[in-house]
Amino acid sequence: MESIFHGDLTVITFFPLIGALIVVILSILFRDSEKPMKIGALIVTIIEFLISIPLYTNFNIETTEMQFGVQRDWIPSLGITYHLGIDGISLFLVLLTTFIIPITILSAWNAIKKGMREFLVLVLILETALVGTFTSLDMILFFIFWEAVLIPMYFIIGIWGTERRIYAAIKFFIYTAFGSALMLIAIFYLYYLHIDQFGTASMNVLDFYKINIPYTGILGPQGLTFIAFLLAFAIKVPMFPLHTWLPDAHVEAPTAGSVILAAILLKMGVYGFLRFLLPIFPEATLDLLPFLSIVAIIGIIYGAMVAFAQRDLKKLVAYSSVSHLGLVMLGIFVLNIQGLEGGLYLMVSHGISTGALFIIVGMVYERRHTKLIEEFGGLSKVMPLLAAFFMLTTLSSIGLPLLNGFIGEFLVLLGAFRFNYIYSILGATGLILGAIYMLWAYQRVMFGPVDKPENRVLIDINLREIMVLLPLAIMMILMGVYPKPFLSRMEPTVQELLVTKFNHGVTVSETIQRKNEKEE
Amino acid sequence: MLAWLVLAPLIGSVINGLLFASGFWKKLIGGDDRTERRIVSFVGCGVILISAILTSILFFRLFSLDPIQRQIFEELFVWISSGDFSVKIEFLFDSLSCVMALVVTWISLIIHVFSIGYMHEDRSYSRYFAYLNIFVFFMLILILGNSFPLMFVGWEGVGLASYLLIGFWYEDKEKASAGRKAFVVNRIGDFGFILGIFLIFFIFGSTNFQEVFGKASDPSFMNVVPGVVITIIALLLFVGAVGKSAQFPLYVWLPDAMAGPIPVSALIHAATMVTAGAYMIARCSVFYTQSHTAQIVVVSIAAFTALLAATIAITQNDIKKVLAYSTISQLGYMFMALGVGAYAAGMFHLVTHAFFKALLFLGSGSVIHALGGEQDIRNMGGLRKFIPLTSFTFLIGTLAITGIPFLSGFFSKDEILGSLYESGYVIHWIVALMTVCLTALYMIRLYIVTFEGRTRVSNNVKSHIHESPLSMTIPLLILAVLSIFGGYIGVPDFMGKVIGIAHSNVFKDFIMPSVFVKETVTSVPHLFGHWSITVLSIISAFIGVLIAIYFYAIKPSIRESLIKVPIFSFLYSFSYRKWFVDEAFDTIFVRPFNALAVESGKFDLKRIDGAVNGISEVVVKAATLMRSAQSGLLRLYAAFMALGVLAILLYIIYSA
């Protein structure tokens, strides 16, 4: 029990499942009221967030080993274990998940009209699957969680979505499941390769890092397995041109679905790059780097251009995600510390800003039942508080300094500049394009006269909605003004990855040693 | 102390924003509007007063130090740290930032006070002060930040404040668009700035001012760095300056920015924010001094901008637009000086310009206020009788900007023209002289058409004309005094000698330790002495004045008949339509961009998503096809089996 206060990954991973059970019990006890189960789910997710905080406070930045590790035998004959652990890459993704989910539940308070119990249960199952994806260090365990994410998300879009929800849900499911099918084959290939090379069966991710996969060009063993993983993750990110499932899924999903999708699900793809692709396939990564970087840059510019052309506010935000994730990926592909750390940071920032954007769009949608930009205008006058939050979020999204978005963008572009200045120049156009489409959207929705009679009677956000947006707003400012607690925890892991796999810079232990010498 | 000086306006903004503009005060405490407004004004102006006083204290502390040691640092915490890149929140108070901070805080204070009167009827009074305060906060970060990224924070931050304040009356679509235009155009400049920062880090391994400038002024380091790199750094930073300080071709946002309330135009779009580019170049003097190419680019763009804007200002009828183009033109002067390495002269003009341009803008505000919102000078005239104080102070501002001897603008302009000539930029000097003449022409025109002659104000409005309240006229008087006497801190040495003061240019002596100049000044043979250059610029100013008086006061009929001459009518419409620059931008950039975006949207839907759906259709079709094979006919299955066996046999035979 005491270990909870020190950070227990098993508890953190599976607590939401217990929460799902609690919700079901509450719904049976209070048959005629939804409130108890909503409050129950909210409390469960808040507790979940609280018990994940020790991961942050007790995180040791002087090591690059996996922390809070748990390892038990599961299927010993096949080398499959129950193995959890986190490092600087997964830490903030776990925290982002546990931070976003309670906000999502609070935001869905009145938006879910039917089947509240099922909705809550699915969200809680989803949380377990997401946390599990980020914490598991066994390939099979990871794959189970990775796939398990799809199912609740599929139902959330398919049941509580808007008109074309079935199409969007199936598209989402098939597209991403297709990616993971190839990945599974690649996992088995690596598994047998490991047996060949080391004589033992192991599905341990860290063992996979040690496998020597012969690299003979892109159609060789390493090339092909790399592509199999690449497809799975690139679809999830999503990278251009594999992104078209995203706008559909976003537009049709209920607000809560969009928020989880944008804030957390997309990060599974980026996480995959950092956890599997880069460390397991360094040669293939290096070989394909120019190609991948250019694809990422196309994503930045193309996503922004298409976002500018959208008439549906939610679609606009969806395409802005394509653009921002392009920048994240660029940061990862430049393979230096600023790029990778910036990419990681931008990914977390994007979760917060874009999550907030979807929540805001949802708040407007609940009132007006439309997401078409031309249906709005002048909302600042009738909803001044929402206008303030929306402005802050917009600024965070376009990377205004002292807000979260800037730190990541700055570091990514700085890293890109050191790698190849042309990448940086092209990537930095995203700063201009972002301002163009976001401010234009903001203006059309919030500024101008209130010329539609339906808009005149809109009511400003209430206390609950303020409580939904406030934590996000605080994080935007905090992460923009004082990024050090985040960056310092990401740095050792990122640095170690670069040094051990790409011979880049000095190892963390050397750095610490030098620092200590300097202090002495 | 340095930190508090920066933070005070932020605190004011947070109080006014979170407590009052959000409506929480009303919900929690209630009370009437008047007390609420009083608290808002008190907080809004009070925090600026605190900053101004702290700046002054620091100024005296700095002044008491030995000139080469005039630097005060204050470090707060490490902001971003990633690998070998690290940037601190650290402030630097040296003579350069001191001058800027003094101008910014005190002018801000005057304009905050003016705003109390000017904005008193506005519904969003507290929001206005929250924005104005946050502007001062970011401006101070820009000035005092001790590294490029921190300067960039202020740089983008003032852009945000500018955006919010231009679009302050957001219910008007045009005003909202003007704000957005300002932000986006500035972002284009910031694009250059941020790449400049990256390159600086790439070359110097740091972004901290001391480390970068230390290495950049170290000959042994600079021998290794190719000269072209320094030029590129200087030019990238200059792109940022061009955006922020409204130089050609990125000046297009500034005239539109006049959509904001007048005090905002005075503070942000005339006196302080738009001079940030000039400050940046003075700060980075080490790059410009060492790159002749960059200098030529800066001077040329500046000279062209100064002339272009002046020619446009002559024919505009909106009082604020005239002043806006005048600002662009005057910023051109500053950049000309900076471009030839006369950093003190450029900074000096920045200071005097802040005085008289703030005065002119607030004066025009007083006019507009008196006329109930009228901005078209064709509907003014003869206002001197109705609002004498405004009219008098406006005249002082006009004379100061014109360069009439012994007012502030005279000294600073003279320095700039002198330095242009002395550095050998003769063509640029001639352009500057022409601009002096044009400046006199459009400013005197503006004054005459607005305040002199017979009034063209409708009777309806005339009965309401009133001189502005004290909160507005006192700022005008203070600025008028500064516009007259402000120049005496920087009287050129050769003028000082006449009255027996060897070092009369106190300002220059104060600034010089903060900037980097070449030790060996290539002196161009003097065709004329200093005085003759001064006399020439006075003459060209007077020519402008006389033309304006002749055409607008003495013989307006001649002007009207002259305009009918084809060549003049062409020139007139060319100037009146602002050289068609906005239209050109629209055709070259805006429309193609929009079209491209729309095409991309279609492409995404039809081609990329179309391909995805196409694949899924192929799968479905293939499945349908396969299904037809499962007919249930045993004979068919047997036939397939036989064919299969045959194929395998053939394969084995031929491969063996």
Interface residues (C-beta under 8 A of the other chain):
Chain A: K171 I174 Y175 P241 H243 T244 W245 D248 Y302 M305 V306 F308 A309 Q310 N336 I337 Q338 E341 G342 G378 S380 K381 P384 L385 A388 L395 L400 P401 L402 I407 F410 L411 L413 L414 F417 R418 Y421 S424 I425 A428 T429 L431 I432 A435 I436 L439 W440 Q443 M446 F447 G448 P449 V450 V481 Y482 P483 K484 L487 S488 E491 Q495 G505
Chain B: S22 G23 F77 V78 W79 I80 S81 S82 G83 D84 F85 P149 F152 V153 E156 G157 L160 Y163 G167 Y170 E171 D172 K173 A176 S177 R180 F183 V184 R187 I188 D190 F191 I194 L195 I197 F198 L199 F201 F202 F593 N594 L596 A597 V598 S600 G601 K602 D604 I608 D609 V612 S616
